[in-house]
């Protein structure tokens, strides 16, 4: 029995990421978290001097267990094209946007779907339709995280956390809320910047593979119904 359990734990979980876009797989390739440490963290020394030298050196975030462990797990999805978003000031519902590739899609969910949470007068909701569909060979949960440590201004957008799996649904769409300020603002998001951290909730090793496929093959993977529990439960029931 112990041998069987050991074999099971040693068997990798596989996450396959599929896209139809040659430019995306070439220039915006998903990367393991272990390769996504931010530049400011790389530049940190392991220890800095205190103002009072009698106390000895002060350890930096190079020793932060929570940080280092997080960057051992999961995969980062980078933004696949430049994006500019214009958001109106507090009290308005104004927003408009433009993708550099002229083909990516962004949609808005109406405020009524989330009740009183983050009202449109104070926040602009946006959902980026990801060009990636994800399929996992195991029924495990995956955590959607904002890659806050990799962003210069993490407070300018909120990518809410969520949990899903990729065995019964394949969506990697990215929900985002942008806080409104006292004046209209234009935010720029650059192709290649980390936009989402997918973190598997498992102790097992995870392998990540990317695939360029045809539109027909892509459509057969199913619709990315991340938000709709009835479709998800139906898929899981008939698996």
N, C-alpha and C positions, 0 to 999 in steps of 0.2 A: 504493500500500500504506500509506504513512504517513497519507494522508487517511482511509483506512478505519479504521486503528487509532485515530486521533484521534476519529472519529465514535463508535466503540465505547466509548472511554473517557468521552466526553461524554454518552453515553446513560445515564440514571439506572437504578439498581437500585430496584425497587419492592417494598416490604413492605406487604402488606395484613393488617390485624388485624381479626378478626371476633368479635363477641359477640352473644348473644341478649338481653342485659340492658340495658334502657334506662337504669337507674340507673348502671350501670358506665360506659357510654359518655358519660354526661352529667357525672358527678361524679369519675370516676377515669380520665380520658382519658390515654392514653400521650403522652409528650412527648419531643421531641428532646433529646438530651443537652445541646445548647447552651443550653437553657432551664432546666437543672436544677443550675446552680452552687449549692452550699450557701450559706446566709446568712452563716456565719462567714467564708467566703472572700470574699464580696462586701464585707464590712465591713473587710477587711484593707487597710491602706495599701500602696503599692508599695514603700515603704522605711521602716524604723524606725531610731531612733537606737541606737547601741551605748553600752555603759557607758563605754567609752573613746572620747570624741569625736574623738580624734586619728586614729582609724582610719576615720572617715567613716561614712556610713549603711550599714545592712545590708538587703539585698534580702529580701523576703518570698516566700511561695508564689505571689504574683501573677506571679512570673517563672518558676515551675516548669514547664518544657516538658512533662514527663511528665503533669502534672495538666491543663494547658491543652489539650493535644492530645487527651487522653482525653475531655474534655467537648466536643469538636468532632464526635464520632462516636457513632452509635448512638441508641437510644431507651430511655427509662426506663418501666418498668411500675410504676405506683403500686399500693399495696394497695387493694383495692376495698371493704373493709369493716373496721370495728374488729374486733380479735381479741384475746382473752385466753387465755394458755396457762399452766397450772399444771404445774410440773415438780418431781418428787420429788427428794430429796437423793441424794448419791452412794451407790451401792450398791443403789438401788431401780430399779424399772422403771416407776414411776408417772408418768402424764401424763394430763391432760384439758384440754379447750379448749372455747371458745364463740365463735362468730361473731355479730356484732351483727345481721347480715341474716338469720340463722336459716335460711340455705339453702346457704351455701358449704360445701365439703367439704374435709376434711383426712384423709389416710390415713398409715399407718405401715408402713414396710418392715421386716421382721424382720432382726435382726442377722446371721443366718446368710447372708443375701444378700451381705454385704460382708466376710465373714470376721472378722478380728480388728480391722478398722479402726473406730475410734471406738465402742467397746463400749457396750451399753445401760446398763451400770452407771455410766458416766461421761458419756454423752451421750444425749439424746433425739432420735431421728430423727422428722421430720415432713415430709410433702409436701403443699403447698397446691395444690389443683387449680384452676388459673387459668381464669377465664371467657373468656380470649382464645385463639383459634386464629390462627396466623400462616401466611401463604402468601407465598412470594417467587417472583418471575418468573425468578430466576437461580439456578444451582447454585453458590452460594457458602456458605462456612462462617460461622456466627454464634457468638460467644463469650458464654456466660452468666457474668455477673459480679455479685458482691455490691456494691451501691452504698455501699461503706464510708465514703467521704468525706461522705455525706449522713446518716449515722447517728450519734446522740449516744453510743451504746454499741455500737460494731461488734463488740466482743468477746463480747457476750451471745448472739450467734447467728452461725452459720457457714453461708453459702450457698455450697456448693462450686462451683467453676468447671467448665464443661463446654463442649463444642463440638458443634454440630449444624447442620443446614440446614433451611430451611423450604420447599424445593421438593418433597421427598419425605416429609416428616412435618410436622405442624402444631402439635405440643405446646409449650406454654410453662409447664408445671407447674414448681413451685419447690420444690426439695429444701432442707431446712434441718436443721441440728444445733444443739441447745441444750445447752451444757455444764452438767452438774449441779454444785451447790455443796454446802456442808455443811448446808444447810437447804432446806426446800421453798420455792420461789419462784413468784411469779406475774408473768409478763411481759405487758405491754400493747403492742399494735401498733395504730397509729392509721390509719384510712382516709386515703388520700392520700399516706402516706409512701412514698418510693421503696422497692421491694422487689426489683427486678431491673433490671440494665442489660444490654440486648442490643446487642452490639458487632459490626458486620459486618467481616469480614476481607477488605477490598477497598479499593482506592484510589478507586473510583468514587463519585460522589454517590448518596446513597440518599434516596428519597422514602418517607414513611410515610403510610398512609391507614387510617382506621378506618371500620368498617361495622357497622350494626345490622341483623341478619338474623333470619329465622325459625328456629325450632328444626329444621325440616326441612332448610333450607339449611345450617345449622350441622352437622347430622349427615352430610350429604353430603361435607363436607370431609375426613371420615375420623377415625379414632380417634387421639388424640395419643400414639402409641407411642414416646415419646422414649427409653425405657429398653430397648426390645427390638430388637436388631440384626437378627434374622431378618425381622421385619416391615418394617423400614426397607430392608434389602437387596432384599427382594422388590418393594417399591414402586419402588425406584430401577431395578431390572432391567427392569420392565415399563413404565417411563415412556416 
